[in-house]
């Protein structure tokens, strides 16, 4: 279950990184959308394993 938290953190990093690294255009939106998808899927996957 620990690896799921790593995926959540990496997904959140993808959301935040374009603003910190000054990425613009399509790259910014790509990072944000993919980061949200990864974080949400990792979170729901960790909840399913915990039986909640």
CHARMM-style PDB file with segment names, atoms N, HN, CA, C and O in Angstrom:
ATOM      1  N   UNK     1       0.813  -1.193   0.000  1.00  0.00      PROA
ATOM      2  CA  UNK     1       0.000   0.000   0.000  1.00  0.00      PROA
ATOM      3  C   UNK     1       0.860   1.262   0.000  1.00  0.00      PROA
ATOM      4  O   UNK     1       0.375   2.330  -0.374  1.00  0.00      PROA
ATOM      5  N   UNK     2       2.121   1.162   0.410  1.00  0.00      PROA
ATOM      6  HN  UNK     2       2.514   0.294   0.714  1.00  0.00      PROA
ATOM      7  CA  UNK     2       2.984   2.340   0.435  1.00  0.00      PROA
ATOM      8  C   UNK     2       3.243   2.886  -0.964  1.00  0.00      PROA
ATOM      9  O   UNK     2       3.333   4.101  -1.146  1.00  0.00      PROA
ATOM     10  N   UNK     3       3.361   2.023  -1.932  1.00  0.00      PROA
ATOM     11  HN  UNK     3       3.288   1.037  -1.785  1.00  0.00      PROA
ATOM     12  CA  UNK     3       3.652   2.477  -3.291  1.00  0.00      PROA
ATOM     13  C   UNK     3       2.515   3.332  -3.837  1.00  0.00      PROA
ATOM     14  O   UNK     3       2.753   4.183  -4.694  1.00  0.00      PROA
ATOM     15  N   UNK     4       1.303   3.132  -3.373  1.00  0.00      PROA
ATOM     16  HN  UNK     4       1.109   2.441  -2.677  1.00  0.00      PROA
ATOM     17  CA  UNK     4       0.175   3.952  -3.817  1.00  0.00      PROA
ATOM     18  C   UNK     4       0.373   5.403  -3.405  1.00  0.00      PROA
ATOM     19  O   UNK     4       0.045   6.311  -4.168  1.00  0.00      PROA
ATOM     20  N   UNK     5       0.901   5.631  -2.214  1.00  0.00      PROA
ATOM     21  HN  UNK     5       1.167   4.893  -1.594  1.00  0.00      PROA
ATOM     22  CA  UNK     5       1.133   6.999  -1.755  1.00  0.00      PROA
ATOM     23  C   UNK     5       2.212   7.674  -2.589  1.00  0.00      PROA
ATOM     24  O   UNK     5       2.166   8.884  -2.810  1.00  0.00      PROA
ATOM     25  N   UNK     6       3.170   6.901  -3.045  1.00  0.00      PROA
ATOM     26  HN  UNK     6       3.207   5.918  -2.865  1.00  0.00      PROA
ATOM     27  CA  UNK     6       4.188   7.458  -3.933  1.00  0.00      PROA
ATOM     28  C   UNK     6       3.535   7.915  -5.236  1.00  0.00      PROA
ATOM     29  O   UNK     6       3.877   8.974  -5.762  1.00  0.00      PROA
ATOM     30  N   UNK     7       2.611   7.132  -5.754  1.00  0.00      PROA
ATOM     31  HN  UNK     7       2.333   6.271  -5.327  1.00  0.00      PROA
ATOM     32  CA  UNK     7       1.908   7.509  -6.977  1.00  0.00      PROA
ATOM     33  C   UNK     7       1.061   8.763  -6.767  1.00  0.00      PROA
ATOM     34  O   UNK     7       0.981   9.616  -7.650  1.00  0.00      PROA
ATOM     35  N   UNK     8       0.438   8.871  -5.611  1.00  0.00      PROA
ATOM     36  HN  UNK     8       0.503   8.178  -4.894  1.00  0.00      PROA
ATOM     37  CA  UNK     8      -0.354  10.066  -5.318  1.00  0.00      PROA
ATOM     38  C   UNK     8       0.543  11.295  -5.286  1.00  0.00      PROA
ATOM     39  O   UNK     8       0.201  12.330  -5.858  1.00  0.00      PROA
ATOM     40  N   UNK     9       1.682  11.188  -4.622  1.00  0.00      PROA
ATOM     41  HN  UNK     9       1.960  10.347  -4.158  1.00  0.00      PROA
ATOM     42  CA  UNK     9       2.614  12.319  -4.534  1.00  0.00      PROA
ATOM     43  C   UNK     9       3.154  12.678  -5.917  1.00  0.00      PROA
ATOM     44  O   UNK     9       3.271  13.859  -6.243  1.00  0.00      PROA
ATOM     45  N   UNK    10       3.480  11.689  -6.725  1.00  0.00      PROA
ATOM     46  HN  UNK    10       3.385  10.730  -6.460  1.00  0.00      PROA
ATOM     47  CA  UNK    10       3.975  11.970  -8.074  1.00  0.00      PROA
ATOM     48  C   UNK    10       2.898  12.604  -8.947  1.00  0.00      PROA
ATOM     49  O   UNK    10       3.192  13.477  -9.764  1.00  0.00      PROA
ATOM     50  N   UNK    11       1.665  12.172  -8.777  1.00  0.00      PROA
ATOM     51  HN  UNK    11       1.426  11.463  -8.114  1.00  0.00      PROA
ATOM     52  CA  UNK    11       0.565  12.800  -9.502  1.00  0.00      PROA
ATOM     53  C   UNK    11       0.396  14.255  -9.106  1.00  0.00      PROA
ATOM     54  O   UNK    11       0.180  15.116  -9.959  1.00  0.00      PROA
ATOM     55  N   UNK    12       0.495  14.530  -7.808  1.00  0.00      PROA
ATOM     56  HN  UNK    12       0.670  13.831  -7.116  1.00  0.00      PROA
ATOM     57  CA  UNK    12       0.393  15.916  -7.341  1.00  0.00      PROA
ATOM     58  C   UNK    12       1.582  16.754  -7.818  1.00  0.00      PROA
ATOM     59  O   UNK    12       1.440  17.944  -8.100  1.00  0.00      PROA
ATOM     60  N   UNK    13       2.745  16.124  -7.905  1.00  0.00      PROA
ATOM     61  HN  UNK    13       2.860  15.158  -7.677  1.00  0.00      PROA
ATOM     62  CA  UNK    13       3.901  16.845  -8.440  1.00  0.00      PROA
ATOM     63  C   UNK    13       3.664  17.258  -9.889  1.00  0.00      PROA
ATOM     64  O   UNK    13       4.042  18.358 -10.291  1.00  0.00      PROA
ATOM     65  N   UNK    14       3.044  16.385 -10.670  1.00  0.00      PROA
ATOM     66  HN  UNK    14       2.737  15.491 -10.344  1.00  0.00      PROA
ATOM     67  CA  UNK    14       2.732  16.737 -12.055  1.00  0.00      PROA
ATOM     68  C   UNK    14       1.780  17.923 -12.132  1.00  0.00      PROA
ATOM     69  O   UNK    14       1.862  18.727 -13.060  1.00  0.00      PROA
ATOM     70  N   UNK    15       0.886  18.035 -11.170  1.00  0.00      PROA
ATOM     71  HN  UNK    15       0.819  17.382 -10.416  1.00  0.00      PROA
ATOM     72  CA  UNK    15      -0.051  19.157 -11.155  1.00  0.00      PROA
ATOM     73  C   UNK    15       0.670  20.457 -10.790  1.00  0.00      PROA
ATOM     74  O   UNK    15       0.386  21.505 -11.370  1.00  0.00      PROA
ATOM     75  N   UNK    16       1.587  20.396  -9.848  1.00  0.00      PROA
ATOM     76  HN  UNK    16       1.817  19.545  -9.377  1.00  0.00      PROA
ATOM     77  CA  UNK    16       2.252  21.596  -9.326  1.00  0.00      PROA
ATOM     78  C   UNK    16       3.459  22.009 -10.172  1.00  0.00      PROA
ATOM     79  O   UNK    16       3.762  23.198 -10.273  1.00  0.00      PROA
ATOM     80  N   UNK    17       4.136  21.058 -10.768  1.00  0.00      PROA
ATOM     81  HN  UNK    17       3.890  20.093 -10.686  1.00  0.00      PROA
ATOM     82  CA  UNK    17       5.400  21.342 -11.451  1.00  0.00      PROA
ATOM     83  C   UNK    17       5.331  22.374 -12.570  1.00  0.00      PROA
ATOM     84  O   UNK    17       6.281  23.145 -12.710  1.00  0.00      PROA
ATOM     85  N   UNK    18       4.281  22.443 -13.371  1.00  0.00      PROA
ATOM     86  HN  UNK    18       3.510  21.817 -13.257  1.00  0.00      PROA
ATOM     87  CA  UNK    18       4.273  23.461 -14.430  1.00  0.00      PROA
ATOM     88  C   UNK    18       4.349  24.888 -13.884  1.00  0.00      PROA
ATOM     89  O   UNK    18       4.919  25.772 -14.522  1.00  0.00      PROA
ATOM     90  N   UNK    19       3.774  25.103 -12.710  1.00  0.00      PROA
ATOM     91  HN  UNK    19       3.310  24.384 -12.192  1.00  0.00      PROA
ATOM     92  CA  UNK    19       3.808  26.435 -12.113  1.00  0.00      PROA
ATOM     93  C   UNK    19       5.175  26.745 -11.510  1.00  0.00      PROA
ATOM     94  O   UNK    19       5.638  27.884 -11.561  1.00  0.00      PROA
ATOM     95  N   UNK    20       5.814  25.731 -10.943  1.00  0.00      PROA
ATOM     96  HN  UNK    20       5.438  24.806 -10.902  1.00  0.00      PROA
ATOM     97  CA  UNK    20       7.136  25.939 -10.346  1.00  0.00      PROA
ATOM     98  C   UNK    20       8.232  26.024 -11.396  1.00  0.00      PROA
ATOM     99  O   UNK    20       9.208  26.753 -11.219  1.00  0.00      PROA
ATOM    100  N   UNK    21       8.079  25.284 -12.487  1.00  0.00      PROA
ATOM    101  HN  UNK    21       7.287  24.691 -12.631  1.00  0.00      PROA
ATOM    102  CA  UNK    21       9.097  25.233 -13.530  1.00  0.00      PROA
ATOM    103  C   UNK    21       8.792  26.147 -14.713  1.00  0.00      PROA
ATOM    104  O   UNK    21       9.522  26.160 -15.704  1.00  0.00      PROA
ATOM    105  N   UNK    22       7.714  26.907 -14.600  1.00  0.00      PROA
ATOM    106  HN  UNK    22       7.120  26.897 -13.795  1.00  0.00      PROA
ATOM    107  CA  UNK    22       7.321  27.883 -15.615  1.00  0.00      PROA
ATOM    108  C   UNK    22       7.086  27.240 -16.987  1.00  0.00      PROA
ATOM    109  O   UNK    22       7.537  27.754 -18.011  1.00  0.00      PROA
ATOM    110  N   UNK    23       6.379  26.118 -16.991  1.00  0.00      PROA
ATOM    111  HN  UNK    23       6.013  25.700 -16.160  1.00  0.00      PROA
ATOM    112  CA  UNK    23       6.008  25.447 -18.227  1.00  0.00      PROA
ATOM    113  C   UNK    23       4.710  26.085 -18.723  1.00  0.00      PROA
ATOM    114  O   UNK    23       3.786  26.309 -17.941  1.00  0.00      PROA
ATOM    115  N   UNK    24       4.645  26.375 -20.014  1.00  0.00      PROA
ATOM    116  HN  UNK    24       5.396  26.193 -20.649  1.00  0.00      PROA
ATOM    117  CA  UNK    24       3.453  27.022 -20.565  1.00  0.00      PROA
ATOM    118  C   UNK    24       2.866  26.196 -21.693  1.00  0.00      PROA
ATOM    119  O   UNK    24       3.462  25.215 -22.138  1.00  0.00      PROA
ATOM    120  N   UNK    25       1.698  26.601 -22.148  1.00  0.00      PROA
ATOM    121  HN  UNK    25       1.214  27.398 -21.787  1.00  0.00      PROA
ATOM    122  CA  UNK    25       1.059  25.986 -23.310  1.00  0.00      PROA
ATOM    123  C   UNK    25       0.480  24.618 -23.024  1.00  0.00      PROA
ATOM    124  O   UNK    25      -0.006  24.334 -21.929  1.00  0.00      PROA
ATOM    125  N   UNK    26       0.550  23.780 -24.046  1.00  0.00      PROA
ATOM    126  HN  UNK    26       0.945  24.011 -24.935  1.00  0.00      PROA
ATOM    127  CA  UNK    26      -0.053  22.452 -23.960  1.00  0.00      PROA
ATOM    128  C   UNK    26       0.651  21.575 -22.931  1.00  0.00      PROA
ATOM    129  O   UNK    26       0.023  20.705 -22.328  1.00  0.00      PROA
ATOM    130  N   UNK    27       1.936  21.791 -22.727  1.00  0.00      PROA
ATOM    131  HN  UNK    27       2.447  22.498 -23.218  1.00  0.00      PROA
ATOM    132  CA  UNK    27       2.675  21.012 -21.733  1.00  0.00      PROA
ATOM    133  C   UNK    27       2.155  21.215 -20.329  1.00  0.00      PROA
ATOM    134  O   UNK    27       2.116  20.283 -19.525  1.00  0.00      PROA
ATOM    135  N   UNK    28       1.752  22.448 -20.038  1.00  0.00      PROA
ATOM    136  HN  UNK    28       1.784  23.205 -20.690  1.00  0.00      PROA
ATOM    137  CA  UNK    28       1.200  22.747 -18.711  1.00  0.00      PROA
ATOM    138  C   UNK    28      -0.094  21.970 -18.491  1.00  0.00      PROA
ATOM    139  O   UNK    28      -0.263  21.303 -17.471  1.00  0.00      PROA
ATOM    140  N   UNK    29      -1.011  22.065 -19.465  1.00  0.00      PROA
ATOM    141  HN  UNK    29      -0.874  22.607 -20.294  1.00  0.00      PROA
ATOM    142  CA  UNK    29      -2.296  21.394 -19.313  1.00  0.00      PROA
ATOM    143  C   UNK    29      -2.160  19.891 -19.337  1.00  0.00      PROA
ATOM    144  O   UNK    29      -2.906  19.190 -18.654  1.00  0.00      PROA
ATOM    145  N   UNK    30      -1.221  19.385 -20.109  1.00  0.00      PROA
ATOM    146  HN  UNK    30      -0.614  19.955 -20.663  1.00  0.00      PROA
ATOM    147  CA  UNK    30      -0.982  17.945 -20.136  1.00  0.00      PROA
ATOM    148  C   UNK    30      -0.543  17.453 -18.764  1.00  0.00      PROA
ATOM    149  O   UNK    30      -1.056  16.450 -18.268  1.00  0.00      PROA
ATOM    150  N   UNK    31       0.400  18.151 -18.151  1.00  0.00      PROA
ATOM    151  HN  UNK    31       0.817  18.966 -18.554  1.00  0.00      PROA
ATOM    152  CA  UNK    31       0.864  17.777 -16.815  1.00  0.00      PROA
ATOM    153  C   UNK    31      -0.261  17.829 -15.794  1.00  0.00      PROA
ATOM    154  O   UNK    31      -0.403  16.923 -14.972  1.00  0.00      PROA
ATOM    155  N   UNK    32      -1.055  18.884 -15.844  1.00  0.00      PROA
ATOM    156  HN  UNK    32      -0.940  19.620 -16.512  1.00  0.00      PROA
ATOM    157  CA  UNK    32      -2.132  19.049 -14.867  1.00  0.00      PROA
ATOM    158  C   UNK    32      -3.163  17.931 -15.000  1.00  0.00      PROA
ATOM    159  O   UNK    32      -3.543  17.315 -14.005  1.00  0.00      PROA
ATOM    160  N   UNK    33      -3.612  17.671 -16.215  1.00  0.00      PROA
ATOM    161  HN  UNK    33      -3.303  18.172 -17.023  1.00  0.00      PROA
ATOM    162  CA  UNK    33      -4.659  16.661 -16.430  1.00  0.00      PROA
ATOM    163  C   UNK    33      -4.154  15.262 -16.087  1.00  0.00      PROA
ATOM    164  O   UNK    33      -4.835  14.512 -15.387  1.00  0.00      PROA
ATOM    165  N   UNK    34      -2.966  14.907 -16.575  1.00  0.00      PROA
ATOM    166  HN  UNK    34      -2.413  15.516 -17.143  1.00  0.00      PROA
ATOM    167  CA  UNK    34      -2.417  13.578 -16.295  1.00  0.00      PROA
ATOM    168  C   UNK    34      -2.114  13.429 -14.806  1.00  0.00      PROA
ATOM    169  O   UNK    34      -2.333  12.358 -14.241  1.00  0.00      PROA
ATOM    170  N   UNK    35      -1.621  14.470 -14.170  1.00  0.00      PROA
ATOM    171  HN  UNK    35      -1.442  15.340 -14.629  1.00  0.00      PROA
ATOM    172  CA  UNK    35      -1.344  14.420 -12.732  1.00  0.00      PROA
ATOM    173  C   UNK    35      -2.595  14.176 -11.916  1.00  0.00      PROA
ATOM    174  O   UNK    35      -2.582  13.382 -10.975  1.00  0.00      PROA
ATOM    175  N   UNK    36      -3.684  14.860 -12.271  1.00  0.00      PROA
ATOM    176  HN  UNK    36      -3.695  15.505 -13.035  1.00  0.00      PROA
ATOM    177  CA  UNK    36      -4.949  14.656 -11.561  1.00  0.00      PROA
ATOM    178  C   UNK    36      -5.440  13.228 -11.752  1.00  0.00      PROA
ATOM    179  O   UNK    36      -5.886  12.586 -10.801  1.00  0.00      PROA
ATOM    180  N   UNK    37      -5.356  12.733 -12.981  1.00  0.00      PROA
ATOM    181  HN  UNK    37      -4.994  13.254 -13.754  1.00  0.00      PROA
ATOM    182  CA  UNK    37      -5.803  11.358 -13.252  1.00  0.00      PROA
ATOM    183  C   UNK    37      -4.986  10.353 -12.447  1.00  0.00      PROA
ATOM    184  O   UNK    37      -5.553   9.443 -11.842  1.00  0.00      PROA
ATOM    185  N   UNK    38      -3.678  10.503 -12.433  1.00  0.00      PROA
ATOM    186  HN  UNK    38      -3.217  11.242 -12.924  1.00  0.00      PROA
ATOM    187  CA  UNK    38      -2.817   9.571 -11.698  1.00  0.00      PROA
ATOM    188  C   UNK    38      -3.112   9.626 -10.205  1.00  0.00      PROA
ATOM    189  O   UNK    38      -3.235   8.583  -9.563  1.00  0.00      PROA
ATOM    190  N   UNK    39      -3.226  10.827  -9.644  1.00  0.00      PROA
ATOM    191  HN  UNK    39      -3.125  11.674 -10.166  1.00  0.00      PROA
ATOM    192  CA  UNK    39      -3.474  10.960  -8.209  1.00  0.00      PROA
ATOM    193  C   UNK    39      -4.822  10.371  -7.820  1.00  0.00      PROA
ATOM    194  O   UNK    39      -4.927   9.681  -6.807  1.00  0.00      PROA
ATOM    195  N   UNK    40      -5.852  10.636  -8.614  1.00  0.00      PROA
ATOM    196  HN  UNK    40      -5.767  11.197  -9.437  1.00  0.00      PROA
ATOM    197  CA  UNK    40      -7.191  10.119  -8.294  1.00  0.00      PROA
ATOM    198  C   UNK    40      -7.225   8.599  -8.408  1.00  0.00      PROA
ATOM    199  O   UNK    40      -7.785   7.926  -7.544  1.00  0.00      PROA
ATOM    200  N   UNK    41      -6.634   8.057  -9.459  1.00  0.00      PROA
ATOM    201  HN  UNK    41      -6.179   8.604 -10.161  1.00  0.00      PROA
ATOM    202  CA  UNK    41      -6.631   6.604  -9.612  1.00  0.00      PROA
ATOM    203  C   UNK    41      -5.831   5.915  -8.503  1.00  0.00      PROA
ATOM    204  O   UNK    41      -6.239   4.862  -8.013  1.00  0.00      PROA
ATOM    205  N   UNK    42      -4.723   6.483  -8.114  1.00  0.00      PROA
ATOM    206  HN  UNK    42      -4.391   7.338  -8.513  1.00  0.00      PROA
ATOM    207  CA  UNK    42      -3.929   5.905  -7.033  1.00  0.00      PROA
ATOM    208  C   UNK    42      -4.682   5.972  -5.713  1.00  0.00      PROA
ATOM    209  O   UNK    42      -4.640   5.032  -4.920  1.00  0.00      PROA
ATOM    210  N   UNK    43      -5.370   7.083  -5.479  1.00  0.00      PROA
ATOM    211  HN  UNK    43      -5.404   7.847  -6.124  1.00  0.00      PROA
ATOM    212  CA  UNK    43      -6.142   7.232  -4.246  1.00  0.00      PROA
ATOM    213  C   UNK    43      -7.281   6.217  -4.192  1.00  0.00      PROA
ATOM    214  O   UNK    43      -7.464   5.547  -3.176  1.00  0.00      PROA
ATOM    215  N   UNK    44      -8.045   6.100  -5.274  1.00  0.00      PROA
ATOM    216  HN  UNK    44      -7.896   6.644  -6.099  1.00  0.00      PROA
ATOM    217  CA  UNK    44      -9.157   5.153  -5.273  1.00  0.00      PROA
ATOM    218  C   UNK    44      -8.661   3.710  -5.184  1.00  0.00      PROA
ATOM    219  O   UNK    44      -9.305   2.863  -4.565  1.00  0.00      PROA
ATOM    220  N   UNK    45      -7.534   3.444  -5.795  1.00  0.00      PROA
ATOM    221  HN  UNK    45      -7.011   4.132  -6.297  1.00  0.00      PROA
ATOM    222  CA  UNK    45      -6.965   2.106  -5.715  1.00  0.00      PROA
ATOM    223  C   UNK    45      -6.532   1.773  -4.283  1.00  0.00      PROA
ATOM    224  O   UNK    45      -6.726   0.648  -3.821  1.00  0.00      PROA
ATOM    225  N   UNK    46      -5.953   2.740  -3.589  1.00  0.00      PROA
ATOM    226  HN  UNK    46      -5.796   3.653  -3.964  1.00  0.00      PROA
ATOM    227  CA  UNK    46      -5.533   2.491  -2.207  1.00  0.00      PROA
ATOM    228  C   UNK    46      -6.739   2.303  -1.296  1.00  0.00      PROA
ATOM    229  O   UNK    46      -6.675   1.525  -0.345  1.00  0.00      PROA
ATOM    230  N   UNK    47      -7.848   3.009  -1.573  1.00  0.00      PROA
ATOM    231  HN  UNK    47      -7.900   3.641  -2.346  1.00  0.00      PROA
ATOM    232  CA  UNK    47      -9.064   2.850  -0.772  1.00  0.00      PROA
ATOM    233  C   UNK    47      -9.699   1.479  -1.009  1.00  0.00      PROA
ATOM    234  O   UNK    47     -10.236   0.878  -0.079  1.00  0.00      PROA
ATOM    235  N   UNK    48      -9.643   0.983  -2.243  1.00  0.00      PROA
ATOM    236  HN  UNK    48      -9.207   1.471  -2.999  1.00  0.00      PROA
ATOM    237  CA  UNK    48     -10.207  -0.328  -2.542  1.00  0.00      PROA
ATOM    238  C   UNK    48      -9.421  -1.426  -1.844  1.00  0.00      PROA
ATOM    239  O   UNK    48     -10.006  -2.393  -1.356  1.00  0.00      PROA
ATOM    240  N   UNK    49      -8.105  -1.289  -1.791  1.00  0.00      PROA
ATOM    241  HN  UNK    49      -7.629  -0.504  -2.187  1.00  0.00      PROA
ATOM    242  CA  UNK    49      -7.280  -2.294  -1.115  1.00  0.00      PROA
ATOM    243  C   UNK    49      -7.534  -2.287   0.382  1.00  0.00      PROA
ATOM    244  O   UNK    49      -7.475  -3.333   1.028  1.00  0.00      PROA
ATOM    245  N   UNK    50      -7.818  -1.107   0.941  1.00  0.00      PROA
ATOM    246  HN  UNK    50      -7.866  -0.257   0.416  1.00  0.00      PROA
ATOM    247  CA  UNK    50      -8.054  -1.010   2.380  1.00  0.00      PROA
ATOM    248  C   UNK    50      -9.450  -1.499   2.742  1.00  0.00      PROA
ATOM    249  O   UNK    50      -9.744  -1.727   3.916  1.00  0.00      PROA
ATOM    250  N   UNK    51     -10.306  -1.659   1.747  1.00  0.00      PROA
ATOM    251  HN  UNK    51     -10.067  -1.473   0.794  1.00  0.00      PROA
ATOM    252  CA  UNK    51     -11.653  -2.152   2.005  1.00  0.00      PROA
ATOM    253  C   UNK    51     -12.602  -1.065   2.495  1.00  0.00      PROA
ATOM    254  O   UNK    51     -13.620  -1.360   3.122  1.00  0.00      PROA
ATOM    255  N   UNK    52     -12.272   0.180   2.212  1.00  0.00      PROA
ATOM    256  HN  UNK    52     -11.446   0.420   1.704  1.00  0.00      PROA
ATOM    257  CA  UNK    52     -13.126   1.294   2.663  1.00  0.00      PROA
ATOM    258  C   UNK    52     -14.104   1.648   1.593  1.00  0.00      PROA
ATOM    259  OT1 UNK    52     -14.912   2.559   1.772  1.00  0.00      PROA
TER     260      UNK     52
END
